[in-house]
Amino acid sequence: MSPARRALFALVPTLVLFAGAELGLALLGTAPRAAGDDPYVGFAENRPLYVEVEGEDGARRLELAPGKERFFNPAQFARAKGEGVRRVFCVGGSTTYGRPYRDLTSFCGWLRADLEEVAPGGFEVVNAGGISYASYRVANVVRELAGYAPDLVVVYTGHNEFLEERTYGALRDRPAWLRRADLALGRTRVYTALRRLAGGEREQLPGEVSAKLDGSIGPDAYTRDDAWAGAVVEHFGANLERILALVREAGATPLVVVPADNLRDCSPFKSEPDAGLAPAERERFEALLADGVAAYRDERFAQASDALRAASAISPRHAHARYWLGRALVATGELDAATLELVRARDEDVCPLRAISPIVEATREIARRERVATIDYPALLDARNAATGAPARGADWFLDHVHPTIEGHRVLARELLAHVGSLGWLPDGAPGDEAALARAEAGVRARIDDGERGLSLRNLAKVLSWAGKNEDAARAARAALELLGDDAECLFLLSLDASDRGDHLEAVSLLREAVRLDPDWVKPRHNLGVELARAGRDEEALAAYAVVVELEPAHPNVHYNRANALSRLGRLEEAAAAYERALELDPRDADAREALDGIRARLAAD
């Protein structure tokens, strides 16, 4: 008997035993993991997104469930789809939602407006995008939507995969082939039962998003963890496959949008130097990075690129070094090299709030393998920039790190409309009916509230500033000012960027205007004193600090900064009293204690 036959005969008893165990577990009611189940995580509670209500006309309708307003746009649609009506669901995260605005100017809202003009009454378009929703939560939404007679499901996901903490247990330490085997075997009752006996139940997540960034430490909650990142990417791939399977099982057509992001005008959220750098290497790296950024800001772009190349050679995984090198290369016209550096900066971000390259490529590969139509949004935007000679996509298409401008949403919606036409669902020539599309655009723009947009941009700027991204925050604050007019908060945010750039006189000017608009707001008054001191105007700084002390006498930092100004002016006894007051308010302030000891020594010497 040949070796192959011997192996086959040896395998038969094992297969018989396995089949018998499967049958026995089926009779006992043990169910395998369903094809649409998440193999890695479950949810502590699973409340529906939409609830059924009865309208005044007696018709049953579905509307957004109470408590979901924090994450989803309001929506209402018929429980029973009208005859001849095609239902389109758009799912994903905050880009689908339309952040920092809302549904009206999202790609989903634009698509709805376009379809209402080119095919009146023929479509229902529902925005089911959830703020901060990652693919595993999107899959849960799609499972519910599958019961609402969808015809087309537009999937835009990938940016939020690192937003919530998941441990994945020992999963991240397993080789990739073993993780894939776990996914396949999980469809059997025997393997499911064995995992339960071994305590291998899925990790449970809260019913709604609990982002790592919600803590006060922000991006500092993240540290580099390549094993965890690999598990996140693999989980994303499994989720996307689940989403496509759920859509198809519902008899609907899936359409995948490859996620796009801001490369050129979005600095990384957090960087870490490469592990293992010697102290001297790290010191050299930090000096080169500082020199490169300073040269860039002085518009000495060739010198900037030289310094930043040298810095990146010492610490290749430092995201900010790569980012500033990319910016310098854009300025010197080396656009292809710049794009490579900006992509590397995004991928090395220790706090990855944009879809990294493995997620982008997984999206493309899974859609190709599953023969699902895609709209490659990054390629679409890059092609438009290339046609005009523009550099890598940035603030021309994005308001922040991932959220498109209103025009960016409109461009994507046009591609979606063309796809709907390719399905044969529109009258001939409808996707190119420019008159109808112009009417749709005019209708959307007429409903845009500039005041609401301004407030949304101001909130966006505040979030970016909280994350330490003052340059990005300033861009949003300027856009908000154009819509709101004079606004103290926006001016304050602009002053932070000016200070980062070393332009302390501009910061002073912005803060004086913020104080004029809001005289009782302590923070800009205190910062005004700090910026005046940095500009060498200590007497004026003391006047600013005096107002802060009057408004908030127990503000420890103002007493410390006031003491520093007094010390520089040679008013040592007053400086000592101010340091003492700072220590009364914050006894742990080591800087104030050291400075006070120095002042006392000087006074004793005199």
Secondary structure, DSSP 8 states (H G I E B T S, - for coil): --HHHHHHHHHHHHHHHHHHHHHHHHHTT-----TTS-SSEEES----SEEEEE-TTS-EEEEE-TT-TTTS---EEESS--TT-EEEEEEESHHHHTTTS-GGGSHHHHHHHHHHHHSTTSEEEEEEE-TT--HHHHHHHHHHHGGG--SEEEEE--TTTTSB----GGGGGS-HHHHHHHHHHTTSHHHHHHHHHTT---EEE-SS--BGGGSTTGGGG----HHHHHHHHHHHHHHHHHHHHHHHHTT-EEEEEE-----TT---S-----TT--HHHHHHHHHHHHHHHHHHHTT-HHHHHHHHHHHHHH-TT-HHHHHHHHHHHHHTT-HHHHHHHHHHHHHT-SS--S--HHHHHHHHHHHHHTT-EEEEHHHHHHHHHHHHT--SS-TTTBSSSS-B-HHHHHHHHHHHHHHHHHTT-S-TTGGG-HHHHHHHHHHHHHT--HHHHHHHHHHHHHHHHHTT-HHHHHHHHHHHHHHH-S-HHHHHHHHHHHHHTT-HHHHHHHHHHHHHH-TT-HHHHHHHHHHHHHTT-HHHHHHHHHHHHHH-TT-HHHHHHHHHHHHHTT-HHHHHHHHHHHHHH-TT-HHHHHHHHHHHHHHHH-
